[in-house]
Amino acid sequence: MTDPLRSEKDLHVVQVSLQELEEVLMRIVGGLDIHRQQVTFDWVDLDSGEARRGRITPADRVGFRKWLGQFDGEVEVVLEGCTGWRFIVEECAAAGAKVHVADPAEVAGRRSSKRRAKTDPIDARQLRQLLERGEVPESWIPPKVVLEVRERVRLYLDLLEDKQAWQHRIHATLFQHGVPKVDGKLVAGGRAEQGRDDPDLSDAGRDAVDTALRIIAALDADLTRIRAELIAFGQRHPGPRELAHEYGLGALLATAVWEELGDTRRFSASRQAVRHAGLDISVYDSDGKQRGRPTLTRQGPPALRWALYEGAVHAHKPTSPDHAYYTRLARRAGSGRARLAVARKLARGCHHRLRALGDQAWVELPS
């Protein structure tokens, strides 16, 4: 008769052995330095000592997939979290290779302070050496649902920025011709009849205004569509729905905070969430002497700062739980700094909410 305790013990031994075998197989480690034209690689077999360096061109899925095929998934690589990391990570996951995404700022901080050559092969080698020593400053690798929403949020902000640029161009054109100021709401809504029909506006100026209005109308159509998609997602997904309990964060802003802030369980304290947003204060102070004025670091995702600041704007309303706090700070330091302080509070609150929600915050909803 089989002893159940013995069977469980044997099963545990088999599981441990499989893990050890996997670690043995993953003895090929490499660093990847990504650029638009090529991916520079530096890998070494820790058992045989074989090492290879070179470039993968072109830097696309097909080229990288072909290069990765030589390892049959028995490789562990690291790359910086700069533009282009997504397809590298997805191809490694599909091939069964282990991949790490390093924080670019942390990697740069670990370089020698001495003035030495900095080339793509050297960068790839440094990443590989960090992986060998187990010192990779890991970045969070978002699931696909987050990446897809992130693309839409950032597209929305890019279109919004373009629209504002064309609005400013209309105002500048009218001012250049001495046309009386047009209501900003009319320009924002894609209408500037008061200005374009002014007799003092030249034909070229009128053509510039008409062109800008047509572009604004096209941008508005895409903005309306993308905004509706993001709001619908934020109303359905448990992550943004939880963040929407923070005063000032509707479905749109909550969705932006959710996808940009990411899994807050990687932060040991809420102040790290504030630092991730780039809302912390940078001060240079040495031997009691301060150089320059304290400023925002702005080293986090711009979309996250935008969403938190837009949410903090509502703190001036009497119904806001931070109204007294905002009013007190605004009276002493101005409304801008008061909003930044409330934005930091929002970042901390969102940190705790996502941390408490756990894995439920990152589930993929059925389409």
C-alpha positions as CSV (number, residue, x, y, z in Angstrom):
1,M,0.0,0.0,0.0
2,T,1.4,3.4,-1.0
3,D,2.1,5.8,1.8
4,P,0.4,9.1,1.0
5,L,2.9,11.1,3.0
6,R,5.8,9.4,1.1
7,S,4.1,10.2,-2.2
8,E,3.7,13.8,-1.4
9,K,7.4,14.0,-0.4
10,D,8.4,12.3,-3.6
11,L,6.3,14.7,-5.6
12,H,7.9,17.6,-3.9
13,V,11.4,16.2,-4.7
14,V,10.4,15.8,-8.4
15,Q,9.1,19.4,-8.5
16,V,12.4,20.7,-6.9
17,S,14.4,18.6,-9.3
18,L,12.5,20.1,-12.3
19,Q,13.1,23.6,-11.0
20,E,16.8,22.8,-10.6
21,L,16.9,21.3,-14.1
22,E,15.3,24.5,-15.5
23,E,17.9,26.6,-13.8
24,V,20.7,24.5,-15.3
25,L,19.2,24.8,-18.7
26,M,18.9,28.6,-18.4
27,R,22.7,29.0,-18.2
28,I,22.9,31.1,-21.4
29,V,22.4,34.7,-20.3
30,G,22.5,37.8,-22.6
31,G,22.0,41.5,-22.7
32,L,20.1,43.3,-25.5
33,D,20.5,47.0,-26.4
34,I,17.5,48.0,-28.6
35,H,17.5,50.6,-31.4
36,R,15.2,51.2,-34.3
37,Q,17.7,49.9,-36.9
38,Q,19.3,47.0,-34.9
39,V,19.3,45.1,-31.7
40,T,22.8,44.7,-30.2
41,F,23.3,41.4,-28.3
42,D,25.9,40.1,-25.9
43,W,25.4,36.5,-24.6
44,V,27.5,34.0,-22.8
45,D,27.1,30.3,-22.0
46,L,28.1,30.1,-18.3
47,D,29.0,26.4,-18.5
48,S,31.1,26.3,-21.6
49,G,32.3,29.9,-21.6
50,E,31.2,30.4,-25.2
51,A,30.4,34.0,-25.9
52,R,28.9,35.8,-28.8
53,R,28.4,39.5,-29.7
54,G,26.7,41.0,-32.6
55,R,23.7,42.8,-34.1
56,I,20.2,41.7,-35.2
57,T,19.0,43.5,-38.3
58,P,16.4,44.6,-39.0
59,A,15.1,45.2,-35.6
60,D,11.7,43.6,-36.0
61,R,9.8,40.5,-34.9
62,V,10.9,38.3,-37.8
63,G,14.6,39.1,-37.3
64,F,14.5,38.7,-33.6
65,R,12.4,35.5,-33.8
66,K,15.0,33.9,-36.1
67,W,17.9,34.9,-33.8
68,L,16.0,33.6,-30.7
69,G,15.3,30.2,-32.4
70,Q,19.0,29.1,-32.0
71,F,18.5,28.7,-28.3
72,D,15.2,26.7,-28.3
73,G,14.0,28.8,-25.4
74,E,17.0,27.9,-23.2
75,V,18.2,31.4,-22.7
76,E,17.7,34.3,-20.2
77,V,17.9,37.9,-21.5
78,V,17.6,41.4,-20.2
79,L,16.8,44.6,-21.9
80,E,16.0,48.2,-20.9
81,G,12.4,49.3,-20.8
82,C,12.7,51.8,-23.7
83,T,10.7,52.0,-26.9
84,G,10.6,48.6,-28.6
85,W,10.7,46.4,-25.5
86,R,7.2,45.0,-26.1
87,F,7.8,42.9,-29.1
88,I,11.0,41.5,-27.6
89,V,9.2,40.4,-24.4
90,E,6.3,38.9,-26.4
91,E,8.6,36.9,-28.7
92,C,10.6,35.6,-25.7
93,A,7.4,34.6,-23.9
94,A,6.3,32.7,-27.1
95,A,9.6,30.9,-27.4
96,G,9.8,30.0,-23.7
97,A,12.8,32.2,-23.0
98,K,13.1,34.1,-19.7
99,V,13.2,37.8,-20.1
100,H,13.8,40.8,-17.7
101,V,13.0,44.4,-18.4
102,A,15.4,46.8,-16.6
103,D,14.6,50.3,-15.4
104,P,16.6,52.6,-17.8
105,A,17.2,55.3,-15.1
106,E,18.5,52.7,-12.6
107,V,20.7,51.1,-15.2
108,A,22.2,54.5,-16.1
109,G,22.8,55.2,-12.4
110,R,24.9,52.1,-12.1
111,R,27.3,53.0,-14.8
112,S,30.7,54.2,-13.7
113,S,31.0,57.9,-13.0
114,K,34.3,58.0,-14.9
115,R,34.2,59.3,-18.5
116,R,34.4,56.2,-20.5
117,A,33.3,55.1,-23.9
118,K,29.6,54.4,-24.2
119,T,28.6,52.2,-27.2
120,D,25.8,49.7,-28.0
121,P,28.1,46.7,-27.3
122,I,29.2,48.1,-24.0
123,D,25.6,48.7,-23.0
124,A,24.6,45.2,-23.9
125,R,27.5,43.8,-22.0
126,Q,26.6,45.8,-18.9
127,L,23.1,44.5,-19.0
128,R,24.4,40.9,-19.3
129,Q,26.7,41.4,-16.4
130,L,23.9,42.8,-14.2
131,L,21.9,39.7,-15.1
132,E,24.8,37.4,-14.2
133,R,25.2,39.1,-10.8
134,G,21.4,39.0,-10.2
135,E,21.4,42.8,-9.9
136,V,18.9,43.7,-12.6
137,P,16.7,46.7,-11.5
138,E,13.4,45.1,-12.6
139,S,10.6,47.0,-14.2
140,W,7.0,45.8,-14.1
141,I,6.0,44.0,-17.3
142,P,2.3,44.8,-17.8
143,P,-0.2,42.2,-19.1
144,K,-1.5,42.7,-22.6
145,V,-4.8,44.2,-21.5
146,V,-2.9,47.1,-19.8
147,L,-0.6,47.6,-22.8
148,E,-3.6,47.9,-25.2
149,V,-5.3,50.4,-22.9
150,R,-2.1,52.3,-22.5
151,E,-1.7,52.7,-26.2
152,R,-5.2,54.2,-26.4
153,V,-4.7,56.6,-23.5
154,R,-1.4,57.9,-24.9
155,L,-3.0,58.3,-28.4
156,Y,-5.8,60.2,-26.8
157,L,-3.4,62.6,-25.1
158,D,-1.3,63.0,-28.3
159,L,-4.5,63.9,-30.2
160,L,-5.5,66.3,-27.5
161,E,-2.2,68.0,-27.6
162,D,-2.4,68.4,-31.4
163,K,-5.9,69.9,-31.1
164,Q,-4.6,72.5,-28.6
165,A,-1.7,73.3,-30.9
166,W,-4.1,74.0,-33.8
167,Q,-6.3,76.1,-31.5
168,H,-3.3,78.2,-30.5
169,R,-2.4,78.6,-34.2
170,I,-5.9,80.0,-34.9
171,H,-5.5,82.5,-32.1
172,A,-2.0,83.5,-33.3
173,T,-3.2,83.9,-36.9
174,L,-6.1,86.2,-35.9
175,F,-3.9,88.2,-33.6
176,Q,-1.3,88.6,-36.3
177,H,-3.9,90.3,-38.5
178,G,-5.3,92.4,-35.7
179,V,-8.6,90.6,-35.6
180,P,-10.6,91.0,-32.3
181,K,-10.1,88.1,-29.9
182,V,-12.5,85.1,-30.5
183,D,-14.1,83.3,-27.7
184,G,-11.9,80.3,-26.8
185,K,-14.9,78.0,-26.5
186,L,-15.8,78.6,-30.1
187,V,-12.3,77.7,-31.3
188,A,-12.2,74.6,-29.0
189,G,-15.5,73.5,-30.5
190,G,-14.1,73.9,-34.1
191,R,-16.0,77.1,-34.8
192,A,-14.4,80.6,-35.4
193,E,-16.9,82.3,-37.6
194,Q,-16.4,85.6,-35.7
195,G,-12.8,85.8,-36.7
196,R,-12.7,84.2,-40.2
197,D,-15.3,86.5,-41.5
198,D,-13.5,89.6,-40.3
199,P,-12.7,92.0,-43.3
200,D,-9.2,92.6,-41.9
201,L,-8.2,88.9,-42.2
202,S,-6.3,88.3,-45.5
203,D,-7.1,85.5,-47.9
204,A,-4.0,83.5,-46.7
205,G,-5.0,84.1,-43.1
206,R,-8.6,82.9,-43.8
207,D,-7.3,79.8,-45.5
208,A,-5.0,79.1,-42.5
209,V,-8.0,79.4,-40.1
210,D,-10.2,77.2,-42.3
211,T,-7.5,74.5,-42.6
212,A,-7.0,74.5,-38.8
213,L,-10.7,74.2,-38.2
214,R,-11.0,71.2,-40.6
215,I,-8.1,69.5,-38.8
216,I,-9.7,70.2,-35.4
217,A,-13.0,68.7,-36.6
218,A,-11.1,65.5,-37.6
219,L,-9.3,65.4,-34.4
220,D,-12.5,65.9,-32.4
221,A,-14.1,62.9,-34.2
222,D,-11.2,60.6,-33.1
223,L,-11.1,62.1,-29.6
224,T,-14.8,61.4,-29.1
225,R,-14.4,57.8,-30.3
226,I,-11.4,57.0,-28.2
227,R,-12.8,58.8,-25.1
228,A,-16.0,56.7,-25.3
229,E,-13.9,53.5,-25.6
230,L,-11.8,54.4,-22.5
231,I,-14.8,55.4,-20.5
232,A,-16.6,52.2,-21.3
233,F,-13.6,50.2,-20.3
234,G,-13.2,52.1,-17.1
235,Q,-16.8,51.4,-16.2
236,R,-16.5,47.7,-16.7
237,H,-13.0,46.8,-15.4
238,P,-12.6,46.3,-11.6
239,G,-9.3,48.2,-11.5
240,P,-10.5,51.6,-12.8
241,R,-13.8,51.1,-11.1
242,E,-12.0,50.9,-7.7
243,L,-9.9,53.9,-8.5
244,A,-13.0,55.9,-9.4
245,H,-14.0,55.9,-5.7
246,E,-11.2,58.6,-5.3
247,Y,-12.9,62.0,-5.6
248,G,-12.1,63.7,-8.9
249,L,-11.3,60.5,-10.8
250,G,-14.0,59.6,-13.3
251,A,-13.9,56.6,-15.6
252,L,-11.5,58.2,-18.0
253,L,-9.0,59.5,-15.5
254,A,-9.2,56.4,-13.4
255,T,-8.4,54.3,-16.5
256,A,-5.3,56.4,-17.2
257,V,-4.1,56.2,-13.6
258,W,-4.7,52.4,-13.6
259,E,-2.7,51.6,-16.7
260,E,0.1,54.0,-15.9
261,L,0.6,53.4,-12.2
262,G,0.6,49.6,-12.7
263,D,0.8,46.9,-10.1
264,T,1.5,48.9,-6.9
265,R,2.5,45.7,-5.0
266,R,6.0,46.4,-6.5
267,F,6.2,49.5,-4.3
268,S,7.1,49.2,-0.7
269,A,5.5,52.5,0.3
270,S,3.0,54.9,-1.2
271,R,5.7,57.6,-1.5
272,Q,7.3,55.4,-4.2
273,A,4.0,55.7,-6.2
274,V,4.4,59.5,-6.0
275,R,8.0,59.2,-7.2
276,H,6.9,56.9,-10.0
277,A,4.4,59.6,-11.1
278,G,7.2,62.3,-11.1
279,L,5.4,64.4,-8.6
280,D,8.1,64.3,-5.9
281,I,10.3,67.3,-5.2
282,S,13.9,67.4,-6.3
283,V,16.3,69.3,-4.1
284,Y,20.0,69.7,-4.5
285,D,21.5,70.3,-1.0
286,S,25.1,69.8,0.0
287,D,26.8,71.0,3.2
288,G,23.8,73.1,4.0
289,K,23.9,74.9,0.7
290,Q,21.0,74.6,-1.7
291,R,21.5,74.9,-5.4
292,G,18.5,76.2,-7.3
293,R,14.9,76.0,-6.3
294,P,13.0,72.8,-5.5
295,T,11.3,71.5,-8.6
296,L,9.2,68.5,-9.7
297,T,11.3,65.6,-10.9
298,R,8.8,64.9,-13.8
299,Q,10.6,61.5,-14.3
300,G,7.4,59.4,-14.5
301,P,4.8,58.8,-17.2
302,P,3.4,62.2,-18.4
303,A,0.0,60.6,-18.8
304,L,-0.1,59.6,-15.1
305,R,0.8,63.2,-14.0
306,W,-1.9,64.5,-16.3
307,A,-4.6,62.2,-14.9
308,L,-3.6,62.9,-11.3
309,Y,-3.4,66.7,-11.8
310,E,-6.8,66.7,-13.6
311,G,-8.3,64.8,-10.8
312,A,-6.8,67.2,-8.2
313,V,-8.4,70.2,-10.0
314,H,-11.8,69.2,-8.5
315,A,-10.4,69.7,-5.0
316,H,-11.6,73.3,-5.0
317,K,-15.3,72.1,-4.9
318,P,-16.9,72.3,-1.4
319,T,-18.0,68.6,-1.8
320,S,-14.4,67.4,-2.1
321,P,-13.0,65.7,1.0
322,D,-9.7,67.6,0.4
323,H,-11.4,71.0,0.1
324,A,-10.2,72.3,3.5
325,Y,-6.7,71.0,2.8
326,Y,-6.7,72.5,-0.7
327,T,-8.0,75.9,0.5
328,R,-5.4,76.1,3.3
329,L,-2.5,75.4,0.9
330,A,-3.9,77.6,-1.9
331,R,-4.1,80.5,0.5
332,R,-0.5,80.0,1.6
333,A,1.3,78.8,-1.6
334,G,-1.1,79.3,-4.5
335,S,-3.6,77.1,-6.3
336,G,-1.0,75.4,-8.5
337,R,1.0,74.0,-5.6
338,A,-2.2,73.1,-3.8
339,R,-3.3,71.0,-6.7
340,L,0.0,69.3,-6.9
341,A,-0.3,68.4,-3.2
342,V,-3.8,67.0,-3.8
343,A,-2.4,65.1,-6.8
344,R,0.2,63.4,-4.5
345,K,-2.6,62.4,-2.1
346,L,-4.5,60.9,-5.0
347,A,-1.4,58.9,-6.0
348,R,-1.1,57.5,-2.5
349,G,-4.8,56.7,-2.4
350,C,-4.7,54.9,-5.7
351,H,-1.6,53.0,-4.6
352,H,-3.4,51.6,-1.6
353,R,-6.6,50.8,-3.5
354,L,-4.8,48.8,-6.3
355,R,-2.6,47.1,-3.7
356,A,-5.7,46.0,-1.7
357,L,-7.5,44.8,-4.9
358,G,-4.6,42.4,-5.8
359,D,-4.7,40.2,-8.9
360,Q,-8.3,41.3,-9.4
361,A,-7.1,44.7,-10.6
362,W,-5.4,43.1,-13.6
363,V,-7.9,40.5,-14.9
364,E,-8.6,40.4,-18.6
365,L,-12.2,40.9,-19.3
366,P,-14.0,38.8,-22.0
367,S,-14.4,40.7,-25.2
